Structures are given as C-alpha cells and as structure tokens.
Amino acid sequence: MTPVDFLARSRRLLVALDFDGTLAPIVPRAEMAEILPRSGTAIARLSSIPETVVAVVSGRDVLDVRSRLGDLAHVWVAGSHGRVVSPPGNAHVPPVSDPRLDPFRTFPLLSGIRREIKDFSVAFHWRGRDEGEPVGFLSDIRALATGAGLEILEGRMVLEILLPGPGKEGALSELIERTGCADVLFAGDDRTDLGAIRLAQTRGFGIFVVSAERSWMAPQGIATVEGPEHLADWLHRLADLRQDEGPPPGD
C-alpha cells in the first residue's frame, strides 16, 4: 500500500502543512507570499471530507497565516514555530511584547538585511542581498541570543531569534492530541520542519518539499516532492482517494 493509499483510508486523518515554500512559493520578501490557488483548493477539499482535519503549521504569526488563507476558515493554525495553536474560529490575541527580544528589535542592520518582528521572535532575512550572507553580522546576533538564553533557528537565508518554546514538532504533537487524529501527514520545506516531518513518519507520512533554491536537501529516508505545485497535485490525489473510499467504518 502506498502512503497516499494508507492516508486515504485513515479513520481520522490530520493533514498538517507548512506555509512558505510548501503551500506558497518562495518569494524575495516574506510579505509577498501568497498561497497557490491549487493548494488552497486542495485544502478546501480535504477539510470538507469527514474525519479529515487540516492544519497550517508555520513560523509566521497566527494572524499573518490567517490573513493569507482567505476563506479557508475551517483550518487549524499553529503559528510562531509552534508557540501558538489556534483552532478554527478562534480569536487570537497577540501576546504582550517580551523585553528579552528588545535588543534584536533595535540591532543595527547592514545593507540588504531585513528585520521581521513577530509575536515571539525577530527574524533577519538576507535573500537577494548583493553582498551575500552577512557572516560577521550573523555571528554577533547568534552570540547575543546565546547569552540571553534564547533559541536560534537557521533557515534558508534567514536567522530567527525566538523565545523558548515547543517548535513545530511540539505543535504537531499538540494538534494530534487535540484533534484525536490517528494518522498524520506533514509537509514542509526547511530545516525547521524536519522534527515535525520525522514525527509524522512515526504516525503516517512526512514529505520534504524541495526548494528551487536547492540550498540543501532533506536527509536520506525522507520522501520529497519538487516544489509547492507538485505538493498541490499530491494533496488533490489524496482528496480524490479519500472522497472515493472514505475512512473505514467504526467498530
């Protein structure tokens, strides 16, 4: 039985998906990201199938993710790298600003580096920077974060400093518990997704979405698809099979 056949026959299935590079193509600036229409259609189809729960698990804040999902109101959102898990219809209230992040909110920037201030973190992006990776700058940021006892996440052309928290793997565990799903699919495209992908492999199936940037590849043993467009096709295939066969009858 293939993974998609197994998931199609799950009694209660959780489909959890990263956003950037997974549901939306990688773009030069984070604020430009938009969900692929075909990905949105796949999510809508899956969330309408009985005993199928869909969640977006992202490094973005919850309100940011919700704003990019549009009419997809029946989707759970785990935002801020797992620090908040928000059920459908929940009115999310951003947390009070934590002073431990203040030095990173005001740290002087170099040319071509963009700062993104989030609820639980500050991210420094250098995608498209003419001078390339700002090695010395990043070293200073890492040292400051380590001294403050904060977490450091290394992504594709982004360094993010976070308040301590559970991460995407922790969010996926919470989603499994709160939704009561027996089987899990998780798809993501970056190092920050690997823990959740590996957890999904123990409960169903994990997918690494390959970026066109190809800055690195998933470790051996993790299934891959070539970009968000192919993942959307995969999700539609899962929806087709799950609609045709449906979950097995209860005991």
Secondary structure, 3 states (H helix, E strand, C coil): CCHHHHHHCCCCEEEEECCECCCECCCCCHHHCCCCHHHHHHHHHHHCCCCEEEEEECCCCHHHHHHHHCCCCCCEEEECCCCEEECCCCCCCCCCCCHHHHHHHCCCCCCCCEEEECCCEEEEECCCCCCCCCHHHHHHHHHHHHHCCCEEEEECCEEEEECCCCHHHHHHHHHHHHHCCCEEEEEECCHHHHHHHHHHHHHEEEEEECCCCCCCCCCCCCEEECHHHHHHHHHHHHHHHHHHHCCCCCC
